[in-house]
Amino acid sequence: MTTPDTNAGVTAAELYRIVTQSMDTTDDTAIKWPQATISLDDDHQTLVWELSDYGNLPITLSRSDNEWVAMAPIVAVETVKDTAALNETLLRQGLSLPLASVGIVCIDGRDVYVAYGQLFSDSKLESICAELHATAGAAIEVAELIQTHFV
């Protein structure tokens, strides 16, 4: 397997090829990507993952000129009893949730709370892998924290 020049960074298509090839190997020194079903949306420079390691959690990993963004949905805003109370809980818990960033984005026409992480576009493969694990873990941790706020 060839390794891309980390100064230029990899494209979504290159990362897709690297990850899918590594899933076919039993090399103990290889990067430990999350167990997942992965698809590529090359038009949007996005990998769409369904992480079986994290209860089939969907996560997207999108690349722009300057960054990678990993994003996992947590809960639709409309299913939250009191968004103001939830927002305060999230802001107050922010420091106790390491590596977790939470926001609201529109997905398929619905506002959704998401966990997300960002990396420079030229990040090493190991850093990209670590961010996927961190974002998935954060999404699950935040979902557990806020479950009393669901309708």
N, C-alpha and C positions, 0 to 999 in steps of 0.2 A: 504494500500500500504506500502510495506517495503522500508526503506531508506538504501542504501548501506553505508558501512563504508567509510567515506570520506577520511580516511588516505590512503586507497588502491586505491581509485578512482573506477569509474564504467567502465565497458567495453561498447563497442558500442551496443552490444545486450541488456545489462542491461538498458542502457539509452533509447534505443528504446522501451523496455517494459514499463519503467517508464513514458515516454512521451505519448505513445499511451493510457495507462491506465488513465493518467491525463486528456486526451481529452474527456474521457467519464464521467467526474465528473463535478459537478457544485459547488464544494467547493470553496468559495471565498478566502480561505487562501492558496490555491494551487498555485504553481509557474505558472506564465502566459507565457507559451510557445507560440511562434508565431503560428498563424493559418496556418496549412500546411497539405500537403499530404507528408507522410514520408515513405521511404523504407529503408531497412537495407541491406548493403553489408557486411555480417559477415566475409567473407574471407579477406576483406581489412579493417576491423574495422571502417566502414564508414556508417554514416547516410546520406541519400540524401533527402533533403527537397525541396519542392516547396512551397514557402511562399506566401500564398494568401494575407496576411497582407501587403505584399510588391510587389503587382502586379505580382504574380506568379514567383517571382525571385527564380531561383534555387540556392541552397547553399549546400555545402557538409561540414560535420563535421566528421573529421577523427581523430582516436586515435592511438598514438604510445605508446611505453613504457614510454616516458617522457612528452608527451604533447597531447593536443587537438588542431587541426587546423580547423578553420572555414574559408571557401573560397567561394566567390561569383563572378561569371564572370561579367565583365563590358562591354568590347567590344573587338572584334578580332583585333589584331594589323594590319592586312591587310586592315582594313576599315578606318584606320587613315590616314589623308592627309599628315601630317608631324610629324613623331614620335619623332624627336628631339625636336620640339616645344612643343609637348604634354608632353614629359618627363620633360622638363624644367618647364612647368606649374605645373605639379604634384609635383615636388620637391619644387618649390616656395610656393605652397599652402599647403604643408604638415603640417605645424604648425597650420594653420587655419582650418584644418579638424581633429578635435579631434577624437581619437580612430581609425583613418583610416590608414591602411597600404596598399599600392598598389604595386603590382609586376606584372611580366609577367610569365606565366606558359604555358606549352604545354598541351592542352586539345584536345583529339581526333585528334592529328596531326596538330593542329593549335595553334599558339601563341596567347594568350588572356591576356588582362589586367584584373587583378582580385583585389578585395578588400579581405583582409584576416586579421584574428586575431588569436592569439595563447594564450593558457592557459596551466598551468601545468596539468598533467594527473590526479592528485588527487584533482582538483578543485571541489568546491561545485556545486551542481546542479544549484543553483541560479546564480552562476558566468558563468556557461556554457550557461544558458538561456540568460543572459545579453550580452554575447559575440555574440550569434546568432543575437540578435536585433541590436547590435552595428555594426556588419559586414554588415548586410543587409542595414542598414541605411547609412553606409559609401559608399557602392556600388552605391546606388541611388544618394547620394550627389555628388560623384565623376562623375557619368555619366552625371548629370545635368551640372556640372562644365565644362566638356570636350566636350560637344555635338557639339561645333563649330569646333572641330578637326576631326569629322567624314567625310568620303568621301560622 
